[in-house]
Every structure is written in C-alpha cells, then in structure tokens.
Amino acid sequence: MISIQLPDGSRREFPGPVTVAEVAASIGAGLAKAALAGRVGTGDAARVVDTSHRIESDESLAIITAKDTAGLEVIRHSSAHLLAYAVKSLFPEAQVTIGPVIEHGFYYDFSYKRPFTPDDLVAIEKKMTELANKDEPVVRRVLPRDEAVAYFKSLGEHYKAEIIASIPAGEDVSLYAEGAFTDLCRGPHVPSTGKLKFFKLMKVAGAYWRGDHRNEMLQRVYGTAWATKDDLQKYLVMLEEAEKRDHRKLGRELDLFHIDEHSPGTVFWHPKGWTLWQEVEQYMRRVYRDNGYLEVKGPQILDQGLWEKTGHWDKYRENMFVTESEKRDYALKPMNCPGHILIYKQGIKSYRDLPLRFGEFGQCHRNEPTGGLHGIMRVRAFTQDDGHIFCTEDQIQAEVIAFTTLLQKVYKDFGFTDILYKLSTRPDKRIGTEESWDRAEHALAEGLRASGCDFEYLPGEGAFYGPKIEYTLKDALGRPWQCGTIQVDPNLPERLDAEFVGEDGVRHHPVMLHRAIVGSLERFIGILIEQHAGALPTWLAPVQVSVLNITDAQADYARDVAKTLQKQGLRVSLDLRNEKITYKIREHSLQKVPYLLVVGDKERASGTVAVRARGNQDLGVMALEAFSQKVAADLSTLR
C-alpha cells in the first residue's frame, strides 16, 4: 500500500504506484479537471511535478490548480511551448532556442530568416488558440543526452542540440511532446493544451544567442498568460494605464529631461526636471541631517588597485569605466562604499564614535549594455542616496529599526504606503562563521519584527559576506519597485583595514551596513513620475502656480501676484502671452500645474485671484492671502 498525505492532514491509501492525476481523481471530478500539476514532498525538498508523475512510495502531495502561484507559473511555462509549437506550425524553417517564464508571462527566442511582423504575431496567436482548442495531451519522455542531441539534429534544431550537448555526458534529459511538436524541458507542464486559454502575444524584440553580442541576433517573442479571462483583461488594462504613465513620454511632454545619442545612458535634465531633482535631493538631505547622518563626498575616480583590493575589480570589471593617467590605471566608481571606508579611516575611531553614519549623493557609473538601458530607470550614470553605517554587531538591530522607520516615512511622504519586506539569508558560498551569520540574520529579522513588518525570507539570496533586507514599494498600478536596502557587511571593512578601539582597548573591525532608501535618484524620479502620472504633489511640482492674465490690462497686476508668491517661496510661472485665456488654461493644465490663477479686471480691482486647481477644479475667487494660506496648508501635509 502507498499512503499519500494531503495538505489538510488527511491520508489516502492506494494499492500500488499512483499518479498525481489519479490522486486528484480520487478526491473528486472537479479537482481532477482543475489539476495542472502536483507538489510532492515538504519544505526545501518539495518539488512541482506533472500530473502524470508516478508516486512510488509514501509521500506528501498537494494538487496544484490555476488558483495557485505555482499553477500560474506552469500555465506560463506551457504557454511558451505552445508559442513555439505555433511558430513551427506556421514557419517550419524557424529554429527554436529557449523559452522561459518571466514576470507576468513568458518569451521564446527564435532564429528565422526574416523579422516577424505585427501581422505575424496576430497569426501566431491565432494558431496558438487553434492548438489549445485541440486539447492535445502534453507527454513527457526521457532520453540519454547523446540520443537527444541526435534527435534534435535530425530535426534541424541546431540550437536545441547545442543546449543539450552542454549537459554533462551520461545524463538523461526530458522532452515534452504536444501534437507534432517536441521540445526540450525539465517541466512540469499542464496535462494538455486545452488548459491554456487566456494568453496574448505582446511584442517582438531582438536578443543575442546566449546573451553574447558576437552571436546571432534572435527574435524574442513576448507573451502573457493568466488563469482567468478577468485576470488577463485586468493586466491588459494595467498595461494601457502604464503606457499613459510612461516616464519617458511624460518627460518629453512636461519638458523634464531627455536622453541624447551623444551620451547614451545619461540624463540631460531640463530646468523643470532639475527643479524636481533638487526637491528630491534636498528632501533627502534634510532626512540625513535630521537622523544622525554626516554628509560626505568622495571622488569619482579611484585607483584600480583599490578596486582589486575590495574585490570589485574581479566581479564588476566588465561594467566599470576605466581610464589612465601617467601610466596609472583608474576606474570611475560604480558604487560609493570604498570611498566611505577611506574617509572613515582618517583618524582613530573609538567604540564611543559608533554608530557612525555617512551619507552621500554619490554619482556612480556602470557600463550597462545598450539593450538594458531604459529611460531614466536604467542608466549608465546615476546618483544614489547612498549611506553607510559603521557599527558593532550589537548595534545592528537598533540601526535596522531606526532605518526601517525612517524609510517608511520617506516613502509615505512621496506617496507610497504599500511596502514589501524581504530578508535574504546566507548563500551556499559564503565567508564568516555560522555564529556570525546567525547573529546578523537574527538582528535583521528582529529589527523588522520590532518595526511591525511582516516579511518574507529569501533563503540563500544574501551576499557572500552578509544577509540583507530588501524594501520593495508598490506603485499606484500595483507594480513592485525594489528601492531600499540595508545589508550587513563585515567583509569590506576588514579588507580595507578599517578599525575602532573597543572598550577592551583592542582594535576591532566594525560592521558596515550598506543602506539606501530611494536608491538611484534617476530611477526613483522615474518611478515618482509614473506613480503620479506626472501630476506630482504640490511640494514636488516643478511649477506650483501659474499666473495667467486675460488681457494686457492686467499684466502689471499679474506680475505683482507672481512676485508676491515667489517671495513666499513658491515656484511660479507667469504667462502674459496675447492668447485666449481658454487656450492658456488648457496648456498649463496639460503641464499638470497644481494651481492656476486667472486675473481679469474684476480680480485686479478687488486684489483677488480666480483659482483653478489641478483636475479642472474651480475653487472660485479669493484674496491672494487666502490662496497663500491654502497652498501653505497643502505643503504642510508633507510633514
């Protein structure tokens, strides 16, 4: 007899080996129909398998359906294979390469003699639907590696043969067949193509084979797949809204910045965009000042030998910009950490000096590949709100609590209240003792708990030298953006001989906490623009008030109004053009200015202004002093 334990603690007995599908059928016809896969085992040993998987001995089993996160991943994985099946059906000469699951969907790379067109995508998606409607079984089989290589070579699938040939000799590989199409894959997959109903192809992009620019450029077809029609529709609506909020589009329309071919991967900030930048930077500077950070500034270029000593040269060399002077090699800094340690090392430090918190708006350079650049979200030159805390092991937990509280306030001030917390723990390859890892991980976890944060563990995702917390904010569309982090690092201070004199009179190496709240200012500003769809809160808006006259007769009064508000510290634009007032109002509304003040003869005579708030709200006529008080109240909400 074989005993299967289900998630509710109940058991089912079977006379012999049994498949996942048979266990599901024994529970009920509804579950048998909904089953996409199974999860066998528990804890770290658990794995997801096909419904055809045979269980040979007593085992724990959970039936996976489309309602489960793992079920959605199986749907997307299988949809990638369905895409390849459709492409091969329509374009037999196309060669398939790889097709993984990605966030919200999947992609598959193809080698074909000509670029796929939008019409091709329509035809491929239609063919996918036809193949899904056939409800063909998806069947797994296992072949020895060399036999699998020969099989795919016989099909003319040279890329697949190359992938399999890279697998160690003597190993078996699994293949999945659906109808006339067979693909290499570890699985699992849905039991039949009929389980794939709600998908859509999104776009085609270029991708080098194995990510190497020296190889052939392939065609990457992206798609999305969901468990229900409603989920698919919600995602497509979200994409439409995201397109409207695209920071690159709004950056042009609001005259904030541009990216120029003369300096790819760097940002040209226009006056209004630089005003926004300064508001963010000065806000963060106040955060530093009010929370015990000492602002520092390190050089842009540091000797290659320093980067070798820190280990960055071996790890980041390909992404570093290098230069030479007087036969000495240098690199533009890709991060600020070594510079802060060099500052720390100036003068003897005592345990009484700790924790010592340094902050820097440090400009960094990383030689990102062109294909990875994305507006101001992914650039080659960026500025971080970088900070490093030098402390003892015993001080880590308190610093995590203080940092988390501070980060939450900063995010709230910028309009973000939904934050995800993730704790990355020790990887297999690491340095340091188990005891030091235990203490560091415990300090981070307890710091989050004391801050009232529910968090998720990411086992094995920490750096080789220490664990870290990742703070991920969710925007108005529910999209996650990982911005903040605090990371324990006892390694770098030791490598660069940073020390302090302890209570015992002996020299010790401090722990270094790498921390950032907004991360890259460029990226964070891009997120802000998309979060608010360009309609930035009054305190951040590059122009807070626009003063518009109706005719030339009110020009002097309009100037006086603008000057008065400017003296109060407001950012004001003055529009005295000889244009119709409706045209002016529309134009400044499109610029998403928070307040428009219209002045005509009546307003000039009474010393008042007609106020329109963003969103086409008519607030009526009020005294200028009353308007100033209203704006002051609006700005005070930041605090």
Beta strands, then each sheet from edge to edge (+ up, - down):
strand 1: 2-5
strand 2: 11-14
strand 3: 18-19
strand 4: 37-40
strand 5: 47-49
strand 6: 54-55
strand 7: 59-64
strand 8: 95-96
strand 9: 101-102
strand 10: 105-111
strand 11: 138-144
strand 12: 172-178
strand 13: 181-184
strand 14: 198-208
strand 15: 217-226
strand 16: 257-258
strand 17: 268-269
strand 18: 294-295
strand 19: 301-303
strand 20: 322-325
strand 21: 328-332
strand 22: 356-365
strand 23: 381-391
strand 24: 419-424
strand 25: 456-458
strand 26: 468-474
strand 27: 480-489
strand 28: 500-501
strand 29: 507-508
strand 30: 511-520
strand 31: 545-549
strand 32: 572-575
strand 33: 595-599
strand 34: 608-613
strand 35: 617-623
sheet 1: 2+ 1- 7- 4+ 5-
sheet 2: 3+ 6-
sheet 3: 8+ 10- 9+
sheet 4: 8+ 10- 15+ 14-
sheet 5: 11+ 12- 13+
sheet 6: 16+ 17-
sheet 7: 18+ 22+ 23- 30+ 27- 26+ 24- 25-
sheet 8: 19+ 21- 20+
sheet 9: 28+ 29-
sheet 10: 32+ 31+ 33+ 34- 35+
end
